[in-house]
Amino acid sequence: MLKADFHIHTDSDPQDRIRYSNEEIIDLASGKGYDVLSITNHGAVTFDEELREYAWSRGILLLPGVELNVEGKHVTLVNARHKHLSIRDFHDLREAREENLLIVAPHPFFPKANCLNGSFERNQDIFDAVEFSHFYHPMINFNKKSVQICRSQGIPLIGSSDTHLLRQFNTTWTLIDAVKEPLSVIHAVRSGRVELVAHPLSLLELAIVGFQISRLS
């Protein structure tokens, strides 16, 4: 089983003021036993051959990713390419579907304007997987609707950290039954050969993370 996180931001993000580099998060992930990562900065594909090789030297398959703004809602793409940055609406997103691209609904039912909410249910057929976000406590958990929908509809549920702060990393992740190769990973997620691993935050940690992230934009 491959340990993976498909939702990470770095200091290459053009929107948020992140304090750690691509290499720093890769090094941290390597030390925590990760096999697969995707850096999903807002509106930018942070990936080149040098970074891919750096990650591979640390034992990590790095897949290019991006967090897009689609009709004002966040959508993450794994194994993205620069051509996907032109996606603006759900019609474009539907047209972009292909075998080697993973389309994920990040934190879809959180109470923020840029979360999918009703847009997910209207465009559910587009998505290959739904994210279970690390940002939860047993008493405050906006992932509950995602869990219910994935169970009833048979949609794969994957865990991601949406890391903006290093303290967020390695709190929630996905185990994937796949070979450490891009298409194998993507096909395994699509077919539901995944296991969610999630550790709830304490109420204090929830408050600290929420406050610190609010200061990054």
C-alpha positions, 0 to 999 in steps of 0.5 A: 500500500502506497502512502499518499497525499494529493493536496499540498501547497508550498511557497510556489503558490501564487495566492497564499504566503506559504513558508516552506519550499517544495523541497522541504515538504518532500523531505518531510514526507520522505521522513514520514514514509510517504510514497506519493505526493501531489503539490496542488498550488492555486492556479499553478502547476508546480512541477518540472523534471528537476523537482520530479527527480528530487522527489524520486531520490527521496523515494517519492513519486511526485505527480503534478497537480493544481487547485483550480478555481472553477466557477468560483469553486475549488477543484484539485487535479492530480497528474495535471498539465499546464493546459488544464490552467485554462479550465474556467467552468464545469463544461471545460472540466468535463471536457478535460476528463481523460484516463491519466487525469484524476479530478478530485472534489476538495473539502466539498461541503465546508461552509466557505464560498469557494467550496463546491457544496451544491456544485458538486451534486450538480456535477457529480459525474465529473469527479473521480474521488472526494477528499476527506479533509484533515480539518475536523474534530469529532464535534466539528466535522464538515466531512460527514456529508462527503462520507455519506455521499461516497458510501451511498454512491460508491465514490472513492473517498481519499484523505488529504492534508491541504497543507498550508502549515507544516503542522497540518501535514501527516494528520490525514492521508490515503493508502493506495493499493497500486504500483508506484507509477502514475497510471497505476496510482490514478487507476487504483484511486478511481477503482476505489482501491484506497484506504482513508487514514485520518486523525482528528485535531483537538479543538485547540489545534483546530482553532490554531490551524484555522487562525494561522491559515486565515493570515496566509492569504 
